[in-house]
Amino acid sequence: MRPVRENIPHGPRRSSASDGSRPSRRVPNLHRRIAGTFRPHWRQVLAIGLLILVTAGLGVVNPILIRVVFDSALFPEGGPDLQLLWTLAVAMGSVVIVTGCLGVVQTWLTQRLGQRVMRDLRDRLYTHLQSLSLGFFTSQKTGEIQSRVANDVAGIRVVVTGTVSTILSNIVILISTLIAMSVLSWQLTIVAVGITPLFAIFSYMVGRRRRAASRLVQESTAEMTAITQETLSVSGVMLTRLFGAQNREIERFRDQNVRLSDLEIRREMTGQRVWAGMQIFYSLTPVVVYVLAGYILFGGFGANGITAGTIVAFTTLQARLYFPISTLLRTSVELQSSLALFERIFGYLDIRPDIVDAPDAVDIPIERVAGRVKLRDVRMNYHPATLLSEAYEIETDGHEFWALDGVNLEVKPGQLAALVGPSGAGKTTVSYLIPRLYDATSGEVSIDGIDVRRIKQQSLARMIGYVSQESYLFHASIRENLLYGNPEATEQQLHKAAKAAYIHDRIMEFPEGYDTVVGERGYRMSGGERQRLSIARVILHDPRLLILDEATSSLDTTSERYVQAALQPLMRGRTTIAIAHRLSTIMNADVIFVIDRGSVVEHGTHFELLAQGGLYAQLYDEQYEGGTVEYVREDGVAVLASGDLRLPVAI
């Protein structure tokens, strides 16, 4: 027999990406995929491109007009021409006004484009995460997932809201400016842009370093998000208070905060020397132009066409040239930095869902579901390769842990079947396979003779109800939590379900009744109240097959009796599979399956299993210290031969 993994899976073990030690691998075709995010919005991209061409063309008009102003209106041979000066002034002013208005429209279109691209990415990421199996989420920190959906997508805001327009507009400005400068003086143009290619090389090198630094910053941010999510949740706060660990958690947060700050500084300082050198060069270039123009005029070499107006117009264009070059180089660096964020986003999108509908999957009407459940030769492990794609590096020690190893069992329609056995035996794994929270490694799990892998997941969700030991409630009103089981339920159906779950009267004791907000994870309610609310939610869901995973094991006796009573109408007429540690709760089950080390070792009724003297009898003796049930009282309490009272017999 192979070693059996713990009953409740924790998914594949891999080093967290948040620690920076093992980031996601490089995403193939990254640039093409980034460009693909803009494809659905090509009309807006085209409109922005046309506006850029128009505004860039208008941008070189005024510098050219400056030459005309100086040479033809202010300093012509016959004296100033005021009429021409006014005409040129009105033209220059009109260009400025039109350019400003077009700039506002361009900014609005650009922002709308960027926000829609970000919205699409968030939608794709959230939708994809919803398609992943339980194994993915048991292997990831919640804070890490939240960081990718929120922080990483937010981190690319500057890129997706400005990159397209920035690159295109500055390329057009750069080309048009260079053309205009060359028309004015090709000699001065060579001086003005002579060493720009060197800065482009430096910028590329800086961008690669910024990309690595940005990856570390996002990983550290994700780790901080995970720390705050874990320690500032209701459960986390209770745990730190109970163990007096506030100072330890504060220190852990501070250490990560210091690391994040240092990484941010390192990222922002990367390439500052290059930018400073570039700024100094372009600031000194006008001085060089003046000196060079003087030598050209003095020597007469190629001086034809170089006038005072030419020099003023040229230096004006040169100032216009510096901005697009500087912006393009900085944008290239920012774009490379943002590639790390895109890698993290696409890294999640590249994880292949391992629980998918088969091509021939069927949708079974709920009224046709009888509820026969059968497992045949089922083997199950939580091998990492079945959970995550190659988009992530996986760590494993090379061993296979079989949670189930050749399980065979059958539950007939309408039966109450119980799964018992030692902790870690595989009981919960069986309950996970039926609704396809996981898929069996081999063998078949079927409902009414149909392999669950050939039933659509939405159809499975409609026919199965699940009540676990820890009932999860959203931070919302009681009404919203109950309607989660059936959003179309009427108020009458809502009250009927709550009454069947023995929780309606308690709800009405709250000042806001069904509109009472239950708090984070339902912590404003007691354990028994949360459990009864979850039962009412399942009643509204109206499944044909019910799974109870130790639904009462964590409750006190009074709460348990309420929950037991609430479960009775829920179980009526449904196939029920109950997982229990307290054997007193499953004595009246139609069939009991005893699971040990991933296999069914015994099955039968309570008294049949006691008579066999096997593992079930041993577990029974351990719980009751050799006592036997003498009879069951009318209130459902089992009375031992010794006279001791035990918990209710009913589930």
C-alpha positions in Angstrom: 0.0 0.0 0.0 1.4 3.4 -1.0 1.5 6.2 1.6 -1.7 8.0 1.8 -1.9 11.8 1.8 -3.8 13.7 4.3 -7.6 13.7 3.7 -8.0 17.3 3.0 -5.7 18.2 0.2 -3.4 21.2 0.1 -2.6 20.9 -3.5 0.8 20.9 -5.1 3.7 22.2 -3.2 5.5 24.9 -5.0 7.6 27.8 -3.9 5.5 31.0 -3.7 6.1 33.4 -6.5 5.9 36.1 -3.9 9.2 35.3 -2.3 11.0 36.1 -5.5 12.9 32.8 -5.5 11.0 31.1 -8.3 9.0 33.5 -10.5 6.8 32.4 -13.3 8.6 31.5 -16.5 8.8 33.7 -19.5 5.6 33.9 -21.4 5.9 33.0 -25.1 4.9 35.6 -27.7 4.5 38.2 -24.9 4.7 41.3 -27.1 2.2 39.9 -29.6 -0.2 38.9 -26.8 0.0 42.4 -25.3 -0.8 43.9 -28.7 -3.7 41.4 -29.0 -5.3 43.0 -25.9 -5.9 46.1 -28.1 -7.3 44.2 -31.1 -11.0 44.3 -29.9 -10.8 48.1 -29.8 -9.1 48.7 -33.2 -11.6 51.4 -34.1 -10.6 53.5 -31.2 -6.9 52.8 -31.9 -7.5 54.0 -35.5 -9.3 57.1 -34.3 -6.5 57.9 -31.9 -3.9 57.3 -34.7 -5.6 59.8 -37.0 -5.8 62.4 -34.3 -2.1 61.9 -33.6 -1.2 62.4 -37.2 -3.3 65.6 -37.4 -1.9 67.1 -34.1 1.7 66.0 -35.0 1.4 67.7 -38.4 0.0 70.8 -36.8 2.9 70.8 -34.3 5.5 71.6 -36.9 3.4 74.4 -38.4 4.3 77.1 -35.8 8.0 76.5 -35.8 8.0 76.9 -39.6 5.9 80.0 -39.3 8.4 81.4 -36.8 11.0 81.5 -39.6 8.5 83.4 -41.8 7.7 85.8 -38.9 11.4 86.7 -38.4 12.5 86.8 -42.0 9.4 88.2 -43.7 7.3 90.0 -41.2 9.7 91.4 -38.6 13.0 91.9 -40.3 12.4 92.1 -44.1 14.6 94.5 -46.2 11.9 97.1 -46.4 11.0 97.1 -42.7 8.3 95.2 -40.6 5.2 94.1 -42.4 2.4 94.5 -39.8 -0.4 93.1 -42.0 1.6 89.9 -42.6 2.6 89.8 -38.9 -1.1 89.9 -37.9 -2.0 87.2 -40.4 0.8 85.0 -39.1 -0.1 85.7 -35.5 -3.8 84.7 -36.1 -2.7 81.5 -37.9 -0.3 80.6 -35.1 -2.9 81.2 -32.5 -5.5 79.1 -34.4 -3.0 76.2 -34.7 -2.5 76.3 -30.9 -6.3 76.4 -30.2 -7.1 73.6 -32.6 -4.2 71.5 -31.3 -5.3 71.9 -27.7 -8.9 70.9 -28.5 -7.8 67.9 -30.5 -5.5 67.0 -27.6 -8.4 66.9 -25.2 -10.3 64.6 -27.5 -7.3 62.4 -28.0 -6.7 62.2 -24.2 -10.3 61.2 -23.6 -10.1 58.5 -26.3 -6.8 57.2 -25.0 -8.0 57.0 -21.4 -11.2 55.2 -22.5 -9.2 52.8 -24.6 -6.8 52.0 -21.7 -9.5 51.5 -19.1 -11.4 49.2 -21.4 -8.2 47.1 -22.0 -7.7 46.9 -18.2 -11.3 46.0 -17.7 -11.0 43.2 -20.3 -7.9 41.9 -18.6 -9.5 41.9 -15.2 -12.6 40.2 -16.6 -10.5 37.6 -18.3 -8.4 37.0 -15.3 -11.3 36.6 -12.9 -13.3 34.5 -15.3 -10.3 32.2 -15.8 -9.7 31.9 -12.1 -13.3 30.8 -11.7 -12.6 28.0 -14.1 -9.7 26.6 -12.1 -10.1 23.6 -9.8 -10.0 23.6 -6.0 -6.4 22.3 -6.3 -5.1 25.6 -7.7 -6.6 27.6 -4.8 -5.3 25.2 -2.1 -1.8 25.7 -3.6 -1.9 29.5 -3.7 -2.1 32.2 -1.1 -5.3 34.2 -1.3 -3.4 37.4 -1.1 -1.2 36.4 -4.0 -4.3 35.8 -6.2 -5.8 39.1 -5.1 -2.6 40.9 -5.9 -2.6 39.6 -9.4 -6.2 40.6 -10.1 -5.9 44.0 -8.5 -2.3 45.2 -8.1 -0.8 43.7 -11.3 -3.6 44.9 -13.6 -3.5 48.3 -11.9 0.3 48.4 -12.3 0.0 48.3 -16.1 -2.4 51.3 -16.1 0.2 53.8 -17.4 1.1 51.4 -20.2 -2.3 50.5 -21.5 -3.7 54.0 -21.1 -0.8 55.8 -22.8 1.5 53.5 -24.6 -0.2 53.3 -27.9 -0.8 57.0 -28.2 2.5 57.9 -26.6 4.6 55.8 -29.0 2.6 56.7 -32.1 2.4 60.4 -31.4 6.0 60.8 -30.5 7.2 58.8 -33.5 5.1 61.1 -35.8 6.3 64.2 -33.9 9.9 62.9 -34.2 9.7 62.2 -37.9 7.9 65.4 -38.8 10.3 67.4 -36.6 13.4 65.8 -38.2 12.0 66.5 -41.7 11.3 70.1 -40.8 14.8 70.5 -39.2 16.5 69.0 -42.2 14.7 71.4 -44.5 16.0 74.3 -42.4 19.6 72.9 -42.1 20.8 69.4 -42.5 24.2 70.3 -40.9 22.6 71.5 -37.7 20.3 68.5 -37.7 23.2 66.1 -37.7 24.7 67.9 -34.7 21.3 67.9 -32.8 20.6 64.1 -33.1 24.1 62.8 -33.5 24.4 60.7 -30.3 20.8 59.9 -29.9 21.3 56.2 -31.0 23.7 55.8 -28.1 21.0 56.9 -25.6 18.7 54.4 -27.3 21.1 51.5 -26.5 21.5 52.7 -22.9 17.7 52.9 -22.5 17.3 49.3 -23.7 19.9 48.2 -21.1 18.1 50.2 -18.4 14.8 48.7 -19.5 16.0 45.2 -18.9 17.2 46.0 -15.4 13.9 47.9 -14.7 12.0 44.8 -15.8 13.7 42.6 -13.3 13.4 45.2 -10.6 9.6 45.6 -11.4 9.1 41.8 -11.1 10.7 41.8 -7.6 8.5 44.8 -6.6 5.3 43.1 -7.7 6.3 39.9 -5.9 7.0 41.8 -2.7 3.7 43.7 -3.1 1.9 40.3 -3.5 3.6 39.1 -0.3 2.5 42.2 1.6 -1.1 41.7 0.3 -0.9 38.1 1.5 0.3 39.1 4.9 -2.4 41.7 5.4 -5.1 39.4 4.0 -4.1 36.6 6.4 -3.5 38.6 9.6 -6.2 41.3 9.2 -9.0 38.9 8.5 -11.3 38.0 11.4 -9.7 34.6 11.8 -6.2 36.0 11.5 -6.9 38.7 14.1 -8.4 36.2 16.5 -5.4 33.9 16.1 -2.8 36.7 16.7 -4.7 37.9 19.7 -5.1 34.5 21.3 -1.4 33.7 20.9 -0.2 37.2 21.7 1.5 37.3 18.3 0.8 40.9 17.4 4.4 42.0 17.7 5.6 39.1 15.6 3.2 39.9 12.9 4.0 43.6 13.1 7.7 42.7 12.7 7.0 40.5 9.8 5.0 43.2 8.1 7.7 45.8 8.8 10.4 43.5 7.3 8.4 43.0 4.2 7.6 46.7 4.1 11.3 47.6 4.3 12.1 45.2 1.5 9.4 46.6 -0.7 10.6 50.2 0.0 14.2 49.2 -0.9 13.0 47.5 -4.1 11.0 50.5 -5.1 14.0 52.8 -4.6 16.2 50.5 -6.6 13.7 50.4 -9.4 13.2 54.1 -9.6 16.9 54.8 -9.4 17.7 52.4 -12.2 18.8 54.4 -15.2 18.7 57.8 -13.6 22.3 58.5 -14.7 21.3 57.8 -18.3 18.4 60.2 -18.0 20.6 62.9 -16.4 23.2 62.5 -19.2 20.6 62.7 -21.9 19.1 65.8 -20.3 22.5 67.5 -20.1 23.3 66.7 -23.7 20.0 68.1 -25.0 20.3 71.1 -22.8 23.7 71.9 -24.2 22.9 71.2 -27.8 21.4 74.7 -28.5 24.7 76.2 -27.4 26.5 74.0 -29.8 24.0 74.9 -32.6 24.6 78.6 -32.0 28.4 78.1 -32.1 28.2 75.9 -35.2 25.9 78.3 -37.0 28.3 81.1 -36.2 31.2 79.2 -37.8 29.0 78.3 -40.8 28.1 81.9 -41.3 31.6 83.1 -40.7 33.2 80.6 -43.1 30.5 80.8 -45.7 30.4 77.0 -45.9 26.8 76.0 -46.8 25.6 79.2 -45.3 22.9 79.6 -47.9 19.5 79.7 -46.2 20.8 80.0 -42.7 19.3 83.2 -41.3 18.4 84.5 -37.9 14.9 83.2 -38.5 16.3 79.8 -39.5 18.3 79.6 -36.2 15.4 80.6 -34.0 13.0 78.2 -35.8 15.6 75.4 -35.6 16.2 75.8 -31.9 12.4 75.8 -31.4 12.1 72.6 -33.3 15.1 71.2 -31.4 13.3 71.7 -28.1 10.3 70.0 -29.7 12.6 67.1 -30.8 14.0 66.5 -27.3 10.6 65.8 -25.8 9.6 62.9 -28.1 13.1 61.3 -28.0 13.1 61.5 -24.2 9.5 60.2 -24.0 10.1 57.4 -26.4 13.2 56.2 -24.5 11.5 56.5 -21.1 8.4 54.7 -22.6 10.6 51.9 -23.8 12.0 51.5 -20.3 8.5 51.6 -18.7 7.2 49.2 -21.3 10.0 46.7 -20.4 9.3 47.2 -16.7 5.6 46.5 -17.3 6.5 43.3 -19.2 7.0 41.7 -15.7 3.4 42.6 -14.8 2.1 41.2 -18.1 4.1 38.0 -17.5 2.4 37.6 -14.1 -1.0 38.2 -15.6 -0.6 36.0 -18.6 1.1 33.4 -16.3 -2.2 32.9 -14.6 -4.1 33.0 -17.8 -1.9 30.2 -19.1 -2.8 27.8 -16.3 -4.9 25.2 -18.0 -8.1 24.3 -16.1 -8.0 20.6 -15.2 -11.7 20.3 -14.6 -13.5 21.0 -17.9 -16.6 19.8 -19.5 -16.1 17.0 -22.0 -17.0 17.6 -25.6 -19.9 15.2 -25.2 -21.0 16.4 -21.8 -24.7 16.3 -21.1 -27.1 18.5 -19.2 -29.3 16.3 -17.1 -32.7 17.9 -16.0 -32.9 17.9 -12.3 -36.3 16.1 -12.3 -34.7 13.1 -14.0 -31.9 12.7 -11.4 -32.6 9.6 -9.2 -29.4 10.0 -7.1 -27.5 6.7 -7.6 -23.8 7.2 -6.8 -21.2 4.7 -7.7 -17.4 4.7 -7.4 -15.6 2.0 -9.4 -11.9 1.2 -9.0 -11.3 4.9 -8.1 -7.7 5.9 -7.4 -6.8 9.5 -6.6 -3.7 11.5 -5.9 -3.1 15.2 -5.8 -0.2 15.1 -8.2 1.0 18.7 -9.0 1.1 18.1 -12.7 -2.6 17.6 -12.8 -3.3 20.9 -11.1 -1.0 23.5 -12.7 0.3 24.1 -16.2 3.9 24.4 -17.1 3.5 28.1 -16.7 4.8 27.5 -13.2 7.7 25.7 -11.8 6.5 22.9 -9.6 8.4 21.4 -6.6 7.8 17.8 -5.7 9.7 15.2 -3.8 9.1 12.5 -6.4 6.6 10.5 -4.4 3.0 9.9 -5.3 0.5 10.2 -2.4 -2.6 8.2 -3.0 -5.6 9.6 -1.2 -7.8 6.9 -2.6 -6.5 3.5 -3.8 -9.1 1.3 -5.6 -12.3 2.5 -3.9 -15.5 0.7 -4.9 -18.8 1.7 -3.4 -22.4 2.3 -4.4 -25.2 4.4 -2.8 -28.7 3.7 -4.0 -31.3 6.4 -4.7 -32.7 7.8 -1.5 -30.3 6.0 0.8 -28.5 7.5 3.7 -24.9 6.4 3.3 -22.2 7.2 5.9 -18.4 7.3 5.4 -16.4 6.7 8.5 -12.8 6.0 9.2 -9.6 7.4 10.8 -8.6 11.0 10.1 -6.8 11.2 6.7 -8.4 7.9 5.5 -9.8 9.6 2.3 -13.4 10.3 3.3 -13.4 13.9 2.2 -11.6 13.1 -1.0 -14.6 10.9 -1.9 -16.9 13.8 -1.3 -14.8 16.0 -3.5 -14.9 13.6 -6.5 -18.7 13.5 -6.7 -19.2 17.2 -7.5 -15.9 17.2 -9.5 -14.0 19.6 -7.2 -11.3 17.2 -8.3 -11.2 14.4 -10.9 -10.2 10.9 -10.1 -6.7 9.9 -11.3 -8.2 6.6 -12.6 -11.5 4.7 -12.3 -15.0 6.1 -12.6 -17.3 8.2 -10.5 -20.9 8.1 -11.8 -24.3 9.4 -11.0 -27.2 7.4 -12.3 -24.8 5.4 -14.4 -23.3 8.5 -16.1 -19.6 9.3 -15.5 -19.5 12.7 -13.8 -16.9 13.8 -16.3 -19.6 13.5 -19.0 -22.0 15.6 -17.0 -21.8 19.4 -17.4 -20.5 21.1 -14.4 -23.5 23.4 -14.1 -25.7 20.4 -14.2 -23.7 18.8 -11.4 -23.9 21.9 -9.3 -27.7 21.9 -9.6 -28.1 18.3 -8.6 -25.7 18.3 -5.6 -25.9 20.1 -2.3 -22.9 20.3 0.0 -22.9 21.1 3.7 -19.4 21.2 5.2 -18.1 21.5 8.8 -17.2 25.2 8.2 -20.1 27.0 6.6 -18.9 30.0 4.6 -21.0 33.1 4.5 -20.4 36.3 2.5 -20.1 39.7 4.2 -23.6 40.5 3.1 -27.1 40.3 4.5 -28.8 37.1 5.5 -31.2 37.4 2.6 -28.3 37.7 0.1 -26.5 34.7 1.6 -29.6 32.6 1.4 -30.5 33.6 -2.1 -27.1 32.5 -3.2 -28.6 29.0 -3.3 -31.4 30.1 -5.6 -31.4 33.8 -6.8 -35.0 33.3 -8.2 -36.5 32.3 -4.9 -39.5 34.2 -3.7 -39.9 35.8 -0.2 -42.3 33.0 0.7 -39.8 30.3 -0.4 -37.0 32.1 1.5 -39.0 32.1 4.8 -40.1 28.4 4.2 -36.5 27.3 3.8 -35.4 29.3 6.9 -38.2 27.7 8.9 -37.3 24.2 7.7 -33.7 24.9 8.9 -35.0 26.2 12.3 -33.4 29.6 11.8 -36.4 31.8 10.8 -37.3 32.7 14.4 -33.7 33.6 15.2 -33.5 35.8 12.1 -36.6 37.7 13.1 -35.1 38.5 16.5 -32.6 40.7 14.8 -33.7 44.4 14.4 -33.2 44.2 10.6 -34.4 40.7 10.2 -33.4 39.2 6.9 -31.5 42.3 6.0 -29.1 41.8 8.9 -25.4 41.8 7.7 -23.7 38.7 9.0 -20.2 40.2 9.0 -16.9 38.8 7.6 -17.3 35.1 7.1 -20.5 35.3 9.1 -18.7 35.9 12.4 -21.6 37.9 13.8 -23.5 34.6 13.9 -22.8 31.7 16.2 -21.5 28.4 14.7 -24.9 26.8 15.0 -26.6 29.8 13.3 -24.1 29.8 10.5 -24.6 26.1 9.9 -28.4 26.4 9.9 -28.2 29.3 7.5 -26.1 27.2 5.2 -28.7 24.4 5.4 -31.4 26.9 4.5 -29.3 27.9 1.6 -29.0 24.3 0.4 -32.8 23.8 1.0 -33.4 26.7 -1.4 -31.0 25.1 -3.8 -33.2 22.0 -3.7 -30.6 19.3 -4.8 -31.2 15.7 -5.5 -28.0 14.5 -3.9 -26.8 15.7 -0.5 -23.2 15.6 0.9 -22.7 16.3 4.6 -19.0 16.6 5.5 -19.1 16.5 9.4 -21.8 19.0 9.4 -22.2 19.0 13.2 -18.8 17.9 14.6 -17.8 21.4 15.7 -21.0 22.4 17.4 -22.1 22.2 21.0 -24.9 19.8 22.0 -27.7 22.4 21.8 -26.6 23.8 18.5 -26.1 20.3 17.2 -29.6 19.3 18.1 -31.0 22.3 16.2 -28.8 21.5 13.2 -29.8 17.8 13.3 -33.5 18.8 13.3 -32.8 21.2 10.4 -31.2 18.4 8.4 -34.1 16.1 8.6 -36.3 17.9 6.0 -33.2 18.5 3.9 -32.4 14.7 3.7 -36.0 13.6 3.1 -36.3 12.1 -0.4 -32.7 12.7 -1.3 -29.6 10.5 -1.6 -27.4 11.5 1.3 -23.7 10.8 1.8 -22.6 11.8 5.3 -19.0 11.9 6.6 -18.8 11.6 10.3 -16.4 11.0 13.1 -19.1 10.7 15.8 -20.5 7.3 15.2 -23.6 8.1 17.2 -24.7 10.4 14.4 -24.8 7.7 11.7 -26.1 4.6 13.5 -29.3 4.6 11.6 -27.6 5.0 8.2 -28.8 2.6 5.5 -25.2 1.7 4.7 -21.9 2.6 6.3 -18.7 2.5 4.4 -15.5 2.2 6.5 -12.5 3.8 4.7 -8.9 3.2 5.8 -5.8 4.3 4.0 -7.6 5.2 0.9 -9.7 2.0 0.5 -13.1 0.7 1.6 -12.3 -2.0 4.1 -15.8 -2.7 5.4 -19.4 -1.9 4.6 -22.8 -2.7 6.1 -25.3 -1.4 8.7 -24.2 -0.3 12.2 -25.1 -3.6 13.8 -23.6 -5.7 11.0 -20.3 -3.9 11.3 -20.3 -4.3 15.1 -20.8 -8.0 14.6 -17.9 -8.2 12.2 -15.5 -6.9 14.9 -13.4 -5.1 12.4 -12.2 -1.5 12.2 -15.7 0.0 12.7 -16.1 -2.0 15.9 -12.7 -0.8 17.1 -13.6 2.9 16.4 -16.9 2.4 18.2 -15.2 0.9 21.2 -12.7 3.8 21.3 -15.5 6.4 21.2 -17.7 4.7 23.8 -15.1 3.0 25.9 -16.7 -0.3 25.4 -20.3 0.9 26.0 -23.2 -0.2 23.8 -26.3 1.6 22.8 -29.2 0.2 24.9 -32.0 2.2 23.3 -32.8 5.5 21.6 -35.0 8.0 23.4 -37.9 9.8 21.7 -35.8 13.0 21.4 -33.1 11.0 19.5 -30.6 10.7 22.2 -28.7 7.4 22.4 -28.6 5.8 25.9 -25.7 3.5 26.5 -25.9 0.3 28.6 -24.0 2.1 31.3 -26.7 4.8 31.5 -24.6 7.5 29.8 -26.3 9.7 27.3 -24.9 10.2 23.8 -25.6 12.6 21.0 -28.6 12.4 18.7 -28.7 9.4 16.5 -30.0 11.2 13.4 -27.6 13.0 11.1 
